[in-house]
Amino acid sequence: MKLREKLRVKPGTTVRLADVDPEETHGAKKHPATHDEIPAGVARLDELQYRMYAERKHALLVVLQGIDAAGKDGTIRHVMTGFNPQGCRVTPFKVPTPEEASHDFLWRVHRAVPGLGDVAIFNRSHYEDVLIARVHDLVPKRVWERRYEEINRFEAMLAANGVTIVKFFLYISKDEQKERFQARIDDPTKHWKISLSDFSERKRWDDYLHAYEDALNRCSTDTAPWYVIPANKKWFRNLAVSQILVETLEDLEMQFPEPTIDVSKIKID
């Protein structure tokens, strides 16, 4: 069975993160051949994006979610480097600006959705509104409770208009997070990444996992699947994400458009 099937949250099933081992590699081994697979996947992403950019019939939206230090930035740096920046945009979703907060919660998200031929990567996303908003009681339960269905309808609408959606939850253990936080403290070049909120949020670990479970179980659909990526091992995280993206794009069977002129009659003096 391919990683894509092993890691996908199948609609109608129930994910319990306590049953998922963040160290799991599903039979993959860390050796030179494995390291070769990741650059090969990145190179293949470049080829597939080129086809998509030329064909202009599809768009790709990649959603990255995870608890602090789960590796969202690292995934973008090591895997998404395969995408040509000319047709790819990364959007980090932070605290809403006053203008964004004056609209519905999906307004700022819809503005960042890719057009046909393009790739968009969300570093955090609209799911923050059923995660941090829920954990911190930023809105009443009756508000965040209805957002799951609003998200499903929103993503279904995007899919119906040519946007292929792939959502990754990068899952690390609490001990792994502690080690990564300590590494930031020990490395002066990473001090800029340290935030006091990271440590206060760590105290809400269980609350966030429960919130993630609801998002995974209620919002993984055939047209916008969630994948739970065991992410303690960075090499496996990169391997899994690259393979899933390659297979997803290959399924689109994209073709280069026919030329608008008879190329055989062109002569260059």
C-alpha positions as CSV (number, residue, x, y, z in Angstrom):
1,M,0.0,0.0,0.0
2,K,1.3,3.5,-0.9
3,L,2.0,6.1,1.7
4,R,-0.8,8.2,0.3
5,E,-3.3,5.5,1.3
6,K,-1.7,4.7,4.6
7,L,-1.6,8.3,5.8
8,R,-4.9,9.6,4.4
9,V,-7.7,10.2,6.8
10,K,-10.5,8.3,5.1
11,P,-13.9,10.0,5.2
12,G,-16.2,8.4,7.8
13,T,-13.4,7.0,9.8
14,T,-12.2,8.2,13.2
15,V,-8.6,9.3,13.9
16,R,-7.3,9.0,17.4
17,L,-3.9,10.7,17.5
18,A,-3.0,8.7,20.6
19,D,-2.9,5.6,18.3
20,V,-0.5,7.3,15.8
21,D,3.2,6.9,16.4
22,P,5.0,10.1,15.4
23,E,8.2,8.0,15.0
24,E,6.5,5.7,12.4
25,T,8.1,5.4,9.0
26,H,5.8,2.8,7.5
27,G,8.7,0.5,6.4
28,A,10.8,3.3,4.9
29,K,14.5,3.2,6.0
30,K,16.9,6.1,6.4
31,H,19.7,5.2,3.9
32,P,21.3,6.7,0.8
33,A,18.5,5.4,-1.5
34,T,15.9,7.1,0.6
35,H,17.7,10.4,0.5
36,D,17.8,10.1,-3.3
37,E,14.0,9.7,-3.4
38,I,13.4,13.1,-1.9
39,P,15.4,15.1,-4.5
40,A,13.8,12.9,-7.2
41,G,10.3,13.8,-5.9
42,V,11.2,17.5,-5.7
43,A,12.4,17.4,-9.3
44,R,9.2,15.6,-10.4
45,L,7.2,18.3,-8.7
46,D,9.0,20.9,-10.9
47,E,8.0,18.9,-14.0
48,L,4.4,18.6,-12.9
49,Q,4.0,22.2,-11.9
50,Y,5.3,23.2,-15.4
51,R,2.6,21.1,-17.0
52,M,0.0,22.6,-14.7
53,Y,1.2,26.2,-15.5
54,A,1.0,25.5,-19.2
55,E,-2.3,23.7,-19.2
56,R,-4.1,26.2,-17.0
57,K,-6.9,23.7,-16.1
58,H,-5.9,22.9,-12.5
59,A,-4.6,24.7,-9.4
60,L,-3.0,23.2,-6.3
61,L,-3.6,24.2,-2.7
62,V,-1.3,22.7,-0.1
63,V,-2.4,23.2,3.5
64,L,0.3,22.7,6.3
65,Q,-0.8,22.5,9.9
66,G,0.9,21.3,13.0
67,I,1.7,22.2,16.6
68,D,4.6,24.6,17.1
69,A,7.9,23.2,15.9
70,A,6.1,20.5,13.9
71,G,8.1,21.4,10.8
72,K,5.9,23.5,8.6
73,D,8.7,25.9,7.6
74,G,11.1,23.0,7.1
75,T,8.7,21.2,4.8
76,I,8.3,24.3,2.7
77,R,12.1,24.7,2.5
78,H,12.9,21.1,1.6
79,V,10.0,19.9,-0.4
80,M,8.2,22.9,-1.9
81,T,11.5,24.1,-3.3
82,G,10.5,22.0,-6.3
83,F,7.9,24.6,-7.2
84,N,8.9,27.5,-9.5
85,P,8.3,30.7,-7.5
86,Q,6.8,32.3,-10.6
87,G,3.7,30.1,-10.2
88,C,3.8,29.5,-6.4
89,R,2.9,31.6,-3.4
90,V,3.3,30.9,0.3
91,T,0.8,32.5,2.6
92,P,1.3,32.4,6.4
93,F,-1.9,32.9,8.4
94,K,-1.2,34.8,11.5
95,V,-3.4,36.9,13.8
96,P,-6.1,38.5,11.6
97,T,-5.5,42.2,10.8
98,P,-8.4,44.6,11.7
99,E,-9.5,44.5,8.1
100,E,-9.5,40.7,8.0
101,A,-11.3,40.5,11.4
102,S,-14.1,42.7,10.0
103,H,-15.0,40.0,7.5
104,D,-16.1,36.4,7.7
105,F,-13.3,34.0,8.7
106,L,-12.9,32.6,5.2
107,W,-12.5,36.0,3.5
108,R,-8.8,36.4,3.9
109,V,-8.3,32.7,2.9
110,H,-10.3,32.9,-0.3
111,R,-8.1,35.9,-1.4
112,A,-5.0,33.6,-1.2
113,V,-6.5,30.7,-3.2
114,P,-4.5,29.9,-6.3
115,G,-5.7,30.7,-9.8
116,L,-5.7,28.0,-12.5
117,G,-2.1,27.0,-13.3
118,D,-0.7,28.1,-9.9
119,V,0.3,26.6,-6.6
120,A,-0.6,28.1,-3.2
121,I,0.9,26.9,0.1
122,F,-0.8,27.8,3.3
123,N,1.5,27.9,6.4
124,R,-1.4,27.5,8.9
125,S,-4.7,28.1,7.3
126,H,-8.5,28.6,7.8
127,Y,-8.3,25.6,10.2
128,E,-6.8,28.0,12.8
129,D,-10.5,29.1,13.3
130,V,-11.4,25.7,14.6
131,L,-8.1,25.3,16.5
132,I,-6.7,28.3,18.3
133,A,-10.1,30.0,18.2
134,R,-11.6,26.9,19.9
135,V,-8.8,26.3,22.4
136,H,-8.6,29.9,23.5
137,D,-12.4,30.5,23.5
138,L,-11.9,33.4,21.1
139,V,-15.5,32.8,19.8
140,P,-18.4,30.9,21.4
141,K,-18.7,27.2,20.8
142,R,-21.8,27.7,18.6
143,V,-19.7,29.8,16.3
144,W,-16.7,27.5,15.8
145,E,-18.9,24.4,15.8
146,R,-20.6,25.5,12.6
147,R,-17.3,26.3,10.9
148,Y,-16.5,22.7,10.1
149,E,-19.4,22.5,7.7
150,E,-18.6,26.0,6.3
151,I,-15.0,24.8,5.7
152,N,-16.3,21.7,3.9
153,R,-18.6,23.7,1.7
154,F,-15.8,26.2,0.9
155,E,-13.3,23.4,0.0
156,A,-16.0,21.6,-2.1
157,M,-16.6,24.8,-4.0
158,L,-12.9,25.3,-4.7
159,A,-12.5,21.6,-5.8
160,A,-15.5,22.1,-8.2
161,N,-13.6,25.0,-9.8
162,G,-10.4,23.1,-10.5
163,V,-8.5,23.5,-7.2
164,T,-6.9,20.3,-6.0
165,I,-6.6,20.5,-2.2
166,V,-4.0,18.5,-0.2
167,K,-3.9,19.0,3.6
168,F,-1.0,17.8,5.8
169,F,-1.1,17.6,9.6
170,L,2.5,17.3,10.7
171,Y,2.4,15.2,13.9
172,I,5.2,15.3,16.4
173,S,5.4,14.0,20.0
174,K,5.5,16.3,23.0
175,D,9.0,15.1,23.7
176,E,10.1,15.9,20.2
177,Q,8.7,19.4,20.5
178,K,10.7,19.9,23.7
179,E,13.9,18.8,21.9
180,R,13.3,21.2,19.1
181,F,12.5,24.1,21.4
182,Q,15.7,23.4,23.3
183,A,17.7,23.3,20.0
184,R,16.4,26.8,19.3
185,I,17.5,28.0,22.7
186,D,21.0,26.4,22.2
187,D,21.5,27.8,18.7
188,P,21.9,31.6,18.5
189,T,20.9,31.6,14.8
190,K,17.5,30.3,15.8
191,H,16.8,32.6,18.7
192,W,14.6,34.7,16.4
193,K,12.2,31.8,16.1
194,I,11.6,31.7,19.9
195,S,8.3,33.1,21.2
196,L,7.0,33.0,24.7
197,S,3.6,32.0,23.3
198,D,5.2,28.8,22.1
199,F,5.8,27.7,25.7
200,S,2.4,28.9,27.0
201,E,0.7,27.0,24.1
202,R,2.6,23.9,25.0
203,K,0.6,23.7,28.2
204,R,-2.5,23.3,26.1
205,W,-1.1,20.3,24.2
206,D,-4.0,18.0,24.9
207,D,-6.6,20.6,24.1
208,Y,-4.9,21.2,20.7
209,L,-4.8,17.4,20.0
210,H,-8.5,17.1,20.6
211,A,-9.2,20.1,18.4
212,Y,-7.0,18.6,15.6
213,E,-8.8,15.3,15.9
214,D,-12.1,17.0,15.3
215,A,-10.8,18.9,12.3
216,L,-9.3,15.7,10.8
217,N,-12.4,13.6,11.4
218,R,-14.9,16.2,10.3
219,C,-13.1,17.8,7.4
220,S,-11.3,15.0,5.5
221,T,-13.3,14.5,2.3
222,D,-12.7,12.8,-1.0
223,T,-12.1,16.2,-2.7
224,A,-10.0,17.7,0.2
225,P,-8.3,14.9,2.1
226,W,-6.3,15.2,5.3
227,Y,-3.0,13.3,5.7
228,V,-1.5,12.7,9.1
229,I,2.3,12.7,8.6
230,P,4.4,11.2,11.4
231,A,6.9,14.0,11.6
232,N,9.4,13.2,14.4
233,K,11.8,12.1,11.7
234,K,12.3,15.0,9.3
235,W,13.5,12.9,6.5
236,F,10.4,10.8,6.6
237,R,8.2,13.9,6.8
238,N,9.8,15.2,3.6
239,L,9.6,11.8,1.8
240,A,5.9,11.4,2.6
241,V,4.9,14.9,1.7
242,S,6.8,14.8,-1.6
243,Q,5.4,11.4,-2.6
244,I,1.9,12.3,-1.8
245,L,2.1,15.6,-3.8
246,V,3.7,13.8,-6.8
247,E,1.0,11.1,-6.9
248,T,-1.8,13.6,-6.5
249,L,-0.5,15.7,-9.4
250,E,0.1,12.7,-11.6
251,D,-3.5,11.6,-11.1
252,L,-4.6,14.8,-12.8
253,E,-3.0,13.5,-16.1
254,M,-2.1,17.0,-17.2
255,Q,-1.1,17.6,-20.8
256,F,0.7,20.4,-22.6
257,P,-1.8,22.4,-24.7
258,E,-1.7,22.1,-28.5
259,P,0.3,24.9,-30.2
260,T,-1.8,27.7,-31.6
261,I,0.4,27.9,-34.7
262,D,1.9,25.4,-37.1
263,V,5.4,25.0,-35.6
264,S,6.7,23.1,-38.6
265,K,6.3,26.2,-40.8
266,I,8.3,28.4,-38.6
267,K,11.7,29.3,-40.0
268,I,14.2,31.4,-38.0
269,D,16.4,33.6,-40.3
